[in-house]
Amino acid sequence: ILFHLEVIIRNTYWRLTPVVKWVNRQKSAGKTPSPRISSRELIAHLDSLGVKTGDLLIMHSAFSALKGGNETPEEVIRQLMRFLGPEGTLALPSIPYYKDAPDIIQTMKADVSDLVLDYDPLTTPAWTGALPNALCRMQGAIRSLHPLNSMVAMGPLAEPMMDSNLSGDLPLPCGRQSSWYFCYRQNAK
């Protein structure tokens, strides 16, 4: 039943994508740009939210919002790792970008059962931004082997987070062997 519910939700979402984009454009017209902050301000905010040394932190962020400190993506990641300390782990969504993939509307309308896309966790770029791509290139970072909803992580939990991503009879992108489920079990923040 849950599988069918997910299929219905995803179908509805992707079929309404043009409408959602139009509504978002209308809402953002005339708005002032989002403020830009430094990694120091981000860390102060994370601290105020209860994130502390030794935590497993999942971060979703557009790097453009973090340009207030004139730092590179690598510098922002290093600051976050210093904040989390040697016992802490930083995880970022690093969903692969496949240059040969059809757009999502085409995949909803066409038979893509024979589609094969090459995924190499070390070289396939992430469409999720500058921070995950920077972390993927950093020494000690480990990226999920799952080619759909992958993550990249650094810290002591990175290896166990990724070690069974493709295990089991049906390794789902958010299933029980996924890095996402690992983060859930570890009470990630």
N, C-alpha and C positions, 0 to 999 in steps of 0.2 A: 504494500500500500504506500509506504513512504517513497519508494522508487517512482511510482505512478504520480504521486503528488509533486515530486521534484520535476518530473518531465512536464507536467502541466504548468508549473510555475515558470520554468525556463522557457517553454514555448510562448507563454503569454508575454514574458519580459522581452524576448528577442523579437517578437512580432510587433511589439509596441515601441521598439527602440527609436524609430524616427519621431514618434510623438513625444517620447521622453526628451530627446535632444532638442526638439522645438520648444518645449516647455522650459527646459533649462536655459536656453538662449534668451527667452523672454524674461525669465526671472533675473538673469545676470545683466541684462541691458541696463546701463546707467549706474551699476553698482561701483563702488570704489574698490580698487584692488585689495586683496588680502594683505595684511601686514606681514612683513618678513622679519624673522627672528634669528638669533644666533643659536649655536648649539648650547651655549651657556644658559640662555633663556629657556630653551627646550628642556634642558636637564633640571633647571629650577622648577619648571612646571611639572615634570615627571616626579620629582621629589615631593612636590605638594600633593600629588595624587597618590602617594604611598609607594611608589616604585623605589626599591632600595638595592643596595649592594647584594649580589648573589641571586637576584631574580632572573627569571626567564622572561624577556620582554619581546613581544611581537610588535613591530613598528610598521605602520602604513604611513607613508608621507611622501608628498611631492617635494622634491629637492628645492624647487623654486621658493617654497615657503621658508626655507632655511638659509637663504642667501643673505640674511641680515648681518652675519658675522664675516662675510667675504671668505668663507671657508670652502674647501673642496669637499666633495662627497666623502673622500677617504678621511679627511680631517674630522668631519662630523661623526663618522663611524668610530674613529679612534677615541673621540671625546665620550661617546656613549659607552664604549667598552671600558674606559677608565672609570666612568660612573658606576657601571655594573660590577666592576672589580673582577679579579681572577676567577671567582666562583660564579659569576653571572654569564648569561648567554643572551645574545642578541639574534633575533630571527626576523627576516624580512620576506614577504612574498616575492618570488622571482619567477613569475609565470612566463614561460617561454614565448618568444616572438618567432613565428615561423614565416619567413618571407615568402615561401611558396604556398602558404595556406590560402584557401579561398576565404573571402570575407564571411562573416557570421550569417548574413542573410542567404548567401549562396549555399552554405552548409545546411541551412534549414530547408531549402527547396530542392537540392540536388542529392543524388545518391553519392555519398562520400565513403561508402563501405570499403572501397579499394584504395583510399587515400593513405599514403605513407609519408610521414614527415620525419626527418632525421633530428634526433635530440641528443645532444652531447652536453652533459651538465657543466663541462669545463669551457665550452665555446659558444653554446647557443645563447644569444642575448635575451634578456628579460624585457618585456614591454612594460613592466611595472616601474621603470624609472632608473634614475641615475644612482640612487643609493643601493638598490639590490645589485645593479651591474658592477658598482665599485666593490661591494662586499664579495661578490663572486670572484673578483680578481685578487683579493687579499689573501696572503698566506694564512693558513689555519681555518679558512672558511670551508664549509662543506655544503654542497647543494643536493637537494633531493634528486633521486633517480627517477621519480615519477614525472612523466613528460607533460602532465596537464596542469596541475595546480601546485607547482613546486615551490619550495622555500629554500632560502640560503641562511645558514646560521654560523655563528662563531662563538666559541666558549665551550666549557666542559660538557654541556648537554648536546652539542651539535652532532657528534657522531652517533650516540644512541637515538637521537631524533630521526636520523636519516637511514639507519642501518637495515630497516625492514620494510622500506617503502614499497617494494615490489614483491613482498612475501604474500603467501596465501593463494587461494584459488581465484580470487577476484580482487586484485589490489586497486581499490578505488582512490581517487585523488583526495578524498576527505574521509576515507574508511579507517578501520581500526589499526591498520599498519601505517597510515599516513603520518607525515610530520605534523599536520594540523591536529590530529587526534592525540599525538604525543604531547603537544603543547596543552591541549585540554586536560589530559591526565596529570600534567605537571603544574596545573593552576597558573599558567602563563598570564602575564599582565600585558 
